[in-house]
Amino acid sequence: MALKLNVIIGSTRPGRNGPTVAKWVEQFAKEHGQFDAELVDLADFALPLLDEPAHPAMRKYEHEHTKRWGESVASADAFLFVAPEYDYFVSAALVNAIQCLFHEWTYKPAAIVSYGGVSGGLRGAQELRQLLGNVNVVAINQPVPVPFYTQFINDEGIFTPNEAVTSGTTTLLGELHKWAVALKPMRQPAQ
């Protein structure tokens, strides 16, 4: 049985291009063949800003949106964040989504395909990697940046990246799979 990969769209901003890039990433991950990839859109969860009264480590979720988000994160063996860079940082919606939970992230690997202007979102990706480490996620060291990403979106709204992005994503998925296999036993209940 293939490991489950959640490809998470890391923006909820109206007019965003995250879904366009993420659809390509999801399809590419499926074709790569080592994961059962599922596209997860943060916008579908409508997570308010940290509205649970108990700390996430307690897992006493009162709100349906947090419970649904927790189930989605818990179901995955690995994560691939498709993340924009906003003002040299990761999007506030993604920071909030990560901080809504704790145990659901633990001992799982994550990778990042970032997109933006000249830096391709690398500055935001570095901040995201640090945040993920704080919730016990093993963040892969090498994100795949997509600089000036709109050049890869055609008039029909389809994202078609260059060889550097596809090659980098292939390598990234291979590394992510290695870590997912290695970390899975750590999440098994003690005998």
C-alpha positions as CSV (number, residue, x, y, z in Angstrom):
1,M,0.0,0.0,0.0
2,A,1.4,3.4,-1.0
3,L,2.1,6.0,1.5
4,K,-0.3,8.9,1.6
5,L,1.0,12.4,0.6
6,N,-1.1,15.5,1.3
7,V,-0.2,18.2,-1.2
8,I,-1.3,21.3,0.7
9,I,-2.2,24.5,-1.0
10,G,-0.6,27.1,1.4
11,S,-2.6,30.1,0.5
12,T,-6.2,31.1,0.9
13,R,-6.0,34.6,-0.6
14,P,-8.6,35.4,-3.3
15,G,-7.2,35.4,-6.8
16,R,-4.3,33.1,-5.7
17,N,-2.4,30.9,-8.1
18,G,-1.6,28.2,-5.5
19,P,-4.2,25.8,-6.8
20,T,-2.8,26.0,-10.3
21,V,0.7,25.1,-9.2
22,A,-0.6,22.6,-6.7
23,K,-2.6,20.7,-9.3
24,W,0.6,20.1,-11.3
25,V,2.4,19.0,-8.1
26,E,-0.3,16.6,-7.2
27,Q,-0.4,15.1,-10.7
28,F,3.4,14.9,-10.8
29,A,3.5,13.1,-7.4
30,K,0.9,10.6,-8.6
31,E,2.9,9.9,-11.8
32,H,6.1,9.6,-9.7
33,G,4.4,6.5,-8.2
34,Q,5.7,6.3,-4.7
35,F,2.8,8.1,-3.0
36,D,-1.0,8.1,-3.0
37,A,-1.2,11.9,-3.5
38,E,-4.2,14.0,-2.4
39,L,-4.7,17.7,-3.0
40,V,-5.7,19.5,0.2
41,D,-6.9,23.1,0.0
42,L,-6.6,25.2,3.2
43,A,-9.5,27.3,1.9
44,D,-11.8,24.4,2.2
45,F,-11.4,24.3,6.0
46,A,-12.0,28.0,6.7
47,L,-9.8,27.9,9.8
48,P,-10.3,31.0,12.0
49,L,-7.3,32.3,13.8
50,L,-6.5,29.9,16.7
51,D,-10.0,29.7,18.0
52,E,-9.7,26.5,20.1
53,P,-9.8,27.2,23.8
54,A,-7.4,24.3,24.7
55,H,-3.8,24.0,23.5
56,P,-3.5,21.8,20.4
57,A,-1.3,19.4,22.3
58,M,-4.3,18.4,24.4
59,R,-6.3,17.4,21.3
60,K,-9.6,18.7,22.8
61,Y,-10.9,20.2,19.7
62,E,-14.4,21.8,20.1
63,H,-14.9,23.1,16.5
64,E,-15.8,21.1,13.5
65,H,-13.4,22.9,11.3
66,T,-10.4,21.9,13.6
67,K,-11.6,18.3,13.8
68,R,-11.8,18.1,10.0
69,W,-8.4,19.7,9.6
70,G,-6.9,17.4,12.2
71,E,-8.4,14.3,10.4
72,S,-6.9,15.4,7.1
73,V,-3.4,16.0,8.6
74,A,-3.5,12.8,10.7
75,S,-4.4,10.7,7.6
76,A,-1.1,11.6,5.8
77,D,2.3,9.9,6.0
78,A,4.0,13.0,4.4
79,F,3.3,16.5,3.3
80,L,4.2,18.6,0.3
81,F,3.4,22.2,0.8
82,V,2.9,24.4,-2.2
83,A,3.6,27.7,-0.6
84,P,3.8,31.3,-1.8
85,E,6.0,33.9,-0.2
86,Y,4.2,36.9,1.2
87,D,6.4,39.8,2.3
88,Y,9.5,37.5,2.6
89,F,7.5,35.1,4.8
90,V,5.1,32.2,4.7
91,S,1.4,33.0,4.4
92,A,-0.5,33.7,7.6
93,A,-3.2,31.2,6.7
94,L,-0.6,28.4,6.5
95,V,1.1,29.4,9.8
96,N,-2.3,29.3,11.5
97,A,-3.2,25.9,10.0
98,I,0.1,24.4,11.2
99,Q,-0.4,25.9,14.7
100,C,-4.0,24.7,15.0
101,L,-2.6,21.1,15.6
102,F,0.3,19.4,17.2
103,H,0.3,15.6,17.5
104,E,-1.1,15.1,14.0
105,W,2.2,16.5,12.5
106,T,4.6,14.6,14.6
107,Y,7.2,12.2,13.0
108,K,6.1,13.0,9.5
109,P,8.3,14.4,6.7
110,A,7.4,17.5,4.7
111,A,8.8,19.1,1.5
112,I,8.1,22.5,0.0
113,V,7.5,23.7,-3.6
114,S,7.7,27.5,-3.2
115,Y,6.7,30.1,-5.7
116,G,7.1,33.8,-6.0
117,G,9.2,36.5,-7.7
118,V,12.9,36.5,-8.1
119,S,13.6,34.3,-5.1
120,G,10.9,31.8,-6.0
121,G,9.6,31.9,-2.5
122,L,12.8,30.6,-0.9
123,R,12.7,33.1,2.0
124,G,9.2,32.0,3.0
125,A,10.2,28.4,2.5
126,Q,13.0,28.8,5.0
127,E,10.6,30.2,7.6
128,L,8.2,27.4,6.9
129,R,10.8,24.8,7.4
130,Q,11.7,26.2,10.8
131,L,8.0,26.3,11.9
132,L,7.5,22.7,10.8
133,G,10.5,21.6,12.9
134,N,8.8,23.2,15.9
135,V,5.9,20.8,15.6
136,N,8.1,17.7,15.1
137,V,8.0,17.5,11.4
138,V,11.1,16.5,9.5
139,A,11.4,19.2,6.8
140,I,13.4,18.2,3.8
141,N,16.4,20.6,3.4
142,Q,16.0,21.3,-0.3
143,P,12.8,23.1,-1.3
144,V,12.0,23.5,-5.0
145,P,11.7,27.2,-5.8
146,V,9.7,28.4,-8.8
147,P,10.9,32.0,-9.6
148,F,8.6,34.2,-11.6
149,Y,6.1,31.4,-11.6
150,T,3.5,33.1,-13.7
151,Q,5.6,32.6,-16.8
152,F,4.8,28.9,-16.5
153,I,1.0,29.4,-16.4
154,N,-0.6,29.5,-19.9
155,D,-3.7,31.3,-21.1
156,E,-5.8,28.2,-20.1
157,G,-4.5,28.5,-16.5
158,I,-2.3,25.4,-16.7
159,F,1.0,25.3,-15.0
160,T,3.8,23.8,-17.1
161,P,7.2,24.2,-15.4
162,N,10.7,24.0,-16.9
163,E,13.2,21.1,-16.6
164,A,14.8,22.6,-13.4
165,V,11.5,22.5,-11.6
166,T,10.5,19.0,-12.8
167,S,13.9,17.6,-12.0
168,G,14.0,19.2,-8.6
169,T,10.5,17.9,-7.8
170,T,11.6,14.4,-8.8
171,T,14.5,14.5,-6.4
172,L,12.3,16.1,-3.7
173,L,9.7,13.3,-4.0
174,G,12.4,10.6,-3.8
175,E,13.8,12.2,-0.6
176,L,10.4,12.7,0.9
177,H,9.6,9.0,0.3
178,K,12.8,7.8,2.0
179,W,11.9,9.9,5.1
180,A,8.3,8.8,5.0
181,V,9.3,5.1,5.1
182,A,11.9,5.7,7.8
183,L,9.6,7.7,10.1
184,K,6.5,5.5,9.8
185,P,7.6,3.0,12.5
186,M,8.0,5.9,14.9
187,R,4.3,6.6,14.7
188,Q,3.2,3.1,15.5
189,P,1.7,2.5,18.9
190,A,4.0,0.9,21.4
191,Q,3.4,-2.9,21.8
